[in-house]
């Protein structure tokens, strides 16, 4: 099995000037579940290279066993530091796609033509797509048969009430 994990390259929270990126736990936990299951993983981001980690996600009170493992795992850290550019990946090369959350995806990935085309290609091919926490916002412009992909569907994500706890 081949899974594409798509991370944000966006590092600023709107016009606040505060740093953001992807949420480390939402990457680390599934990364190790997939890798431990023998899945072939490819990490991608709009710019390629090292995607920004939301510094709030790495605060001491947010530490998890998966994050601790990630920090000690040279192979995982190297893979994250060397994501491929999103424009260079094709849905037909993977079985599914997974988007970790964090605030960053709501800016770059939600507006990215490459991300939109990738998700549409996965969906139109009957392949599963998975988006965690804030990442369902990436579906904003994704279409299926000339309609919004989410039309008539139940979609879960990070709520405004939950967001207030973290700001």
C-alpha positions as CSV (number, residue, x, y, z in Angstrom):
1,X,0.0,0.0,0.0
2,X,1.2,3.5,-0.8
3,X,-0.1,6.5,1.1
4,X,0.6,10.2,0.3
5,X,0.7,12.5,3.3
6,X,0.2,16.2,2.4
7,X,1.4,18.8,4.8
8,X,1.1,22.6,4.7
9,X,3.9,25.0,3.8
10,X,2.1,27.9,5.3
11,X,3.7,29.4,8.5
12,X,1.7,32.5,9.5
13,X,-1.7,32.6,11.2
14,X,-3.7,34.9,8.9
15,X,-2.7,38.5,9.4
16,X,-1.8,38.0,13.1
17,X,1.9,37.5,12.5
18,X,1.8,34.5,14.8
19,X,3.5,31.4,13.6
20,X,1.6,28.3,12.6
21,X,1.9,25.3,10.4
22,X,0.8,21.7,10.8
23,X,0.0,20.1,14.1
24,X,2.8,17.7,15.0
25,X,0.7,15.0,16.8
26,X,-1.7,14.9,13.8
27,X,1.3,14.0,11.6
28,X,3.4,11.9,14.0
29,X,0.7,9.5,15.2
30,X,-0.6,8.5,11.8
31,X,2.9,8.5,10.3
32,X,4.0,5.7,12.7
33,X,0.7,3.8,12.4
34,X,1.2,3.7,8.7
35,X,5.0,3.1,8.8
36,X,4.6,0.3,11.4
37,X,2.0,-1.4,9.2
38,X,4.5,-1.5,6.3
39,X,2.9,1.2,4.3
40,X,5.1,3.0,1.7
41,X,4.8,6.7,2.7
42,X,5.5,9.7,0.6
43,X,5.4,13.2,2.3
44,X,4.5,16.2,0.2
45,X,3.9,19.9,0.7
46,X,3.2,22.8,-1.6
47,X,6.8,24.1,-1.5
48,X,8.6,20.8,-0.8
49,X,11.3,20.6,1.9
50,X,10.6,21.1,5.6
51,X,7.0,22.1,6.3
52,X,6.5,24.4,9.3
53,X,5.4,22.8,12.6
54,X,2.9,24.9,14.6
55,X,5.0,25.8,17.7
56,X,1.9,25.5,19.9
57,X,1.6,21.8,18.9
58,X,5.1,21.2,20.4
59,X,4.5,22.8,23.8
60,X,5.4,20.5,26.8
61,X,1.7,20.1,27.7
62,X,0.9,18.8,24.2
63,X,3.6,16.0,24.1
64,X,2.4,12.5,23.2
65,X,4.3,9.2,22.8
66,X,4.2,9.6,19.0
67,X,5.8,13.0,19.2
68,X,8.5,11.8,21.5
69,X,9.1,8.9,19.1
70,X,9.2,11.2,16.2
71,X,11.9,13.4,17.8
72,X,14.1,10.3,18.4
73,X,13.5,8.8,14.9
74,X,16.1,10.1,12.5
75,X,14.4,8.4,9.5
76,X,11.1,10.2,10.3
77,X,12.7,13.5,10.8
78,X,14.7,13.2,7.6
79,X,11.5,12.3,5.6
80,X,9.7,15.3,7.0
81,X,12.6,17.7,6.2
82,X,12.6,16.5,2.6
83,X,8.9,16.5,1.5
84,X,8.4,16.5,-2.3
85,X,6.7,19.4,-4.0
86,X,3.0,18.8,-4.2
87,X,3.0,19.7,-7.9
88,X,5.3,16.7,-8.5
89,X,2.9,14.0,-7.2
90,X,0.1,12.2,-9.0
91,X,-2.9,10.4,-7.5
92,X,-2.4,7.4,-9.7
93,X,0.8,6.6,-7.9
94,X,-0.9,6.2,-4.5
95,X,-3.7,4.2,-2.9
96,X,-4.9,7.0,-0.6
97,X,-4.1,10.5,0.6
98,X,-4.0,11.8,4.2
99,X,-3.9,15.5,5.2
100,X,-2.7,16.2,8.8
101,X,-4.3,19.2,10.5
102,X,-3.1,22.5,11.9
103,X,-4.1,26.0,10.8
104,X,-1.7,26.2,7.9
105,X,-3.7,24.0,5.5
106,X,-6.6,26.4,5.6
107,X,-4.5,29.0,3.8
108,X,-2.2,27.3,1.2
109,X,-3.8,23.9,0.7
110,X,-7.3,25.2,0.6
111,X,-6.4,27.5,-2.2
112,X,-3.9,25.3,-4.0
113,X,-4.9,24.2,-7.5
114,X,-2.5,21.3,-7.1
115,X,-4.1,20.1,-3.9
116,X,-7.6,20.5,-5.4
117,X,-6.7,18.5,-8.5
118,X,-5.1,15.8,-6.4
119,X,-8.1,15.4,-4.1
120,X,-10.5,15.4,-7.1
121,X,-8.4,12.8,-8.8
122,X,-8.3,10.5,-5.7
123,X,-12.1,10.9,-5.2
124,X,-13.0,10.4,-8.9
125,X,-10.9,7.2,-8.9
126,X,-12.8,5.8,-5.9
127,X,-9.8,6.1,-3.7
128,X,-10.2,7.2,0.0
129,X,-9.2,10.6,1.1
130,X,-8.6,11.5,4.8
131,X,-8.4,14.9,6.4
132,X,-7.9,15.6,10.1
133,X,-8.9,18.5,12.3
134,X,-8.5,21.8,10.3
135,X,-7.7,20.0,7.1
136,X,-11.3,19.4,5.9
137,X,-11.1,23.2,5.1
138,X,-8.9,22.0,2.2
139,X,-12.1,20.7,0.6
140,X,-13.3,24.3,0.1
141,X,-12.9,24.3,-3.7
142,X,-12.9,20.6,-4.4
143,X,-15.6,19.6,-6.9
144,X,-17.3,16.4,-8.0
145,X,-19.6,16.3,-11.0
146,X,-19.6,20.2,-11.1
147,X,-20.8,20.4,-7.5
148,X,-18.9,21.0,-4.3
149,X,-17.5,17.6,-3.1
150,X,-19.0,18.1,0.3
151,X,-22.5,18.9,-0.9
152,X,-25.0,16.6,0.8
153,X,-22.2,15.0,2.9
154,X,-21.5,15.1,6.6
155,X,-18.0,16.4,7.2
156,X,-16.3,16.7,10.6
157,X,-13.5,18.9,11.6
158,X,-12.2,21.3,14.3
159,X,-15.0,23.5,15.5
160,X,-15.0,27.2,16.4
161,X,-15.7,26.3,20.0
162,X,-12.6,24.0,20.1
163,X,-10.5,26.7,18.4
164,X,-11.2,29.2,21.1
165,X,-9.5,26.9,23.6
166,X,-6.2,27.0,21.6
167,X,-6.0,30.7,20.7
